[in-house]
């Protein structure tokens, strides 16, 4: 009996590096029979005392409404840190969804702290704020309502077309220079996109979202990320051209980082999904990471070698050709005002 993981990114269960043992399901005759029920999505509530975290790059603040991501992107660097919760970096990361229902209330509480310093807050510093369960929970929508109420700048990074639902709030924030939206577009090939990120929006949905946001004067950028040499790196010129035509004001990229157990997950995936180019892709990833599948610590964002230079130059040429005269409006960091302070004026 085989387990159908077609809707999941990871196709292998890896051991949590903090555990001495790993679970195995064995039939009495010695044949492993997976428990399919355990692979259904589960939702777990978490109630933190604070919601805003300090990030090293590129914003001072970030908010993650979830600790995992049901989109199931096989390359996601956040899989590794999920192990601190006692779960696995592979299937567990996609099916055991820890979320924070009180995030909006916690944000408002922090805004009312007299020591609060205004700086853009990034939604989705680690995991996407427009998870599938956001349709019901509306955590992100309520966070945007709080930012609008206090006139606080906010940035969104997502690969889900659900962001269109909040067009009314985003329009109001944009009118006051309080929001930027970044859409993640990894590929224009929907077959590759669905293999890399099985539960994210389709390419068509992402491009539609970009066009709608741009037409409503919401400052929108595109993150072509991650760039995986030998897999989607050849798409750089076409991605930049396409998103420029649909109104993007900027485009950026990062190269793939296979930290920790993610290397095992990705290697299993590339060998089973694209066996004809698996060796080439893995070798080029090692090349840009100075001989490893990922770089550690402060060097994790640095790349090396001819392949890395080629990727950098392709982006530079494409940006200069299609986005040369476009700029993102600056955030208004002086608009912040607590409603209680407004009442004291009367």
WOGI-V123594 format. One record per pair of residues at least 12 apart in sequence whose C-alpha atoms are under 7 Angstrom apart, sorted by the first residue. I is the first residue (numbers start at 1). GAP is how many residues later the second one is. Records with the same first field share a line. If there is no record, write none. Layout:
I=GAP  GAP
This chain:
1=32
3=31  33
7=191  192
8=64  190
9=63  64  65  186  187  188  189
10=64  80  81  255  259
11=258
12=78  253
13=77  78
14=74  75  76
15=73
16=67  71  72  73
39=56
40=55
41=54  55
42=53  54  55
43=53  54  55
44=52  53  54  55
45=53  54  55
46=52  53  54
47=53  55
50=56
51=12  52  55  56
59=61  62  63
60=59
61=59  60  61
62=59  60  61  63
63=58  59  60  61  62
64=59  60  61  62  63  65
65=34  35  38  64
66=32  33  34  61
67=15  31  32  60
68=14  25  26  29  30  59
69=24  25  28  58  59  62
70=24  25  61  129
71=23  126  127  128  129
72=22  125  126  127
73=123  124  125
74=122  123  192
75=183  187  191
77=180  181  182  185
78=48
79=14  183
80=180  181  182
89=172
90=175
101=38
103=36
104=35  38  39  42
108=38
112=226
118=215
119=34  214
120=33  34  35
121=32  33  34
122=32  33  34
123=32  33  34
124=32  33
128=29  30
129=29
130=28  30  32  33
141=25
144=25
148=25
150=186  187  188  189
151=184  185  186
152=26  184
153=25  26  178  180
154=24  25  26
155=24  25  26
156=24  25  26
157=24  25  26
158=24  25  26
159=24  25  26  41  42  47
160=40  41
161=40  44  45  48
164=45
170=48
171=45  47
174=44
177=153  154  155
178=153  154
180=38  39  40
181=38  39  40
182=38  39  40  41
183=38  39  40
184=38  39  40  41
185=37  38  39  40
186=38  39  40
187=45  48
188=15  51
190=12  13
210=36
211=35  36
214=33  34
219=30  109
220=28  29
221=27  28  29  30
222=26  28  29  30
223=28  29  30
224=28  29
225=28  29  30
226=27  28  29  30
227=26  27  28  29
228=27  28
229=52  55  56
230=50  51
231=50
233=78
236=78  79
237=77  81
240=78  79
241=81
244=78  79
249=74  77  78  79
250=73  76  77
257=37
258=35  36
259=35
263=30
287=17  18
288=15  16  17  19  20
289=14  15
290=14
